[in-house]
Amino acid sequence: MTSDAEMIPDVKIAETSNAGTAMIRFENVTKYYGAYKALDDVTAEVGRGEVVVVCGPSGSGKSTLIRTVNRLEEIASGTLTFDGESVHGPLKAAALNRLRSRIGFVFQSFNLFPHLSALDNVILSPIKVNGAKREVAKARAMALLDRVGLSAKAGAYPAQLSGGQQQRVAIARALAMEPPAMLFDEPTSALDPEMVGEVLAVMRSLAADGMTMMCVTHEMGFAREVADRIWFMDAGRILETAPPDAFFSNPQHPRAKKFLSDLRH
């Protein structure tokens, strides 16, 4: 049966500047929670149009890593750039808000405003942050809701939507700011199993359209199918990076081998 997320019209993905450079670059990034080292000298980069899936056991630093990209988490040392601009260091509030407006972020919990309809959740930031006219924002929001298979639910409130539908509204909301990259922090982990596929279908369509994506997920089938590269993390470090076929068929690091063995069993 075809899901309502599979028949989706084209919505233009934002162009990016600084062609030829990495979209996201970590250089010797370290992060502490008190005395605990959550990220340990991480160096890696995500290229333009690339889909990177970050996987690893619980507590390995995956979510911490992705949350540093839009400065939801501060780093202790190292450098981190997004589209050629430094993410950390002294940034005024306006500069930080501008940075975050260019990085779509989809959380594990949907974080929709419960008192706003699906449509109003999607148009809020373009109007408040970008100063878009309501009719322009509404037209784009309806196109985005159509893209995620929810145009018929534009007037529904979050409490009237399933978890999968709420997460698809959250994706549409992130896309409304026309970000050049999207970050997904375990976007399906709070969903019932039958709702996971509809969210992954939207993520697949974004990847097919060339969106730069960094995804923390336990959905290894999605990783194998959609990712350009897998980053395997443990103890705050990236221990292995490889294309999906190589990672799943012949992992090199002993921790990666054990991780995949545990998944299979």
Secondary structure as UniProt FT lines:
FT   TURN            4..6
FT   TURN            19..20
FT   STRAND          24..33
FT   TURN            34..35
FT   STRAND          36..46
FT   TURN            48..49
FT   STRAND          51..55
FT   TURN            58..59
FT   HELIX           62..69
FT   TURN            70..71
FT   STRAND          77..82
FT   TURN            83..84
FT   STRAND          85..86
FT   HELIX           93..101
FT   STRAND          103..106
FT   TURN            114..115
FT   HELIX           118..128
FT   TURN            129..130
FT   HELIX           134..147
FT   TURN            148..149
FT   HELIX           151..153
FT   TURN            154..155
FT   HELIX           158..160
FT   HELIX           163..175
FT   TURN            176..177
FT   STRAND          181..185
FT   TURN            187..190
FT   HELIX           193..208
FT   TURN            209..210
FT   STRAND          212..216
FT   HELIX           220..226
FT   STRAND          229..234
FT   TURN            235..236
FT   STRAND          237..242
FT   HELIX           244..249
FT   HELIX           254..264
//
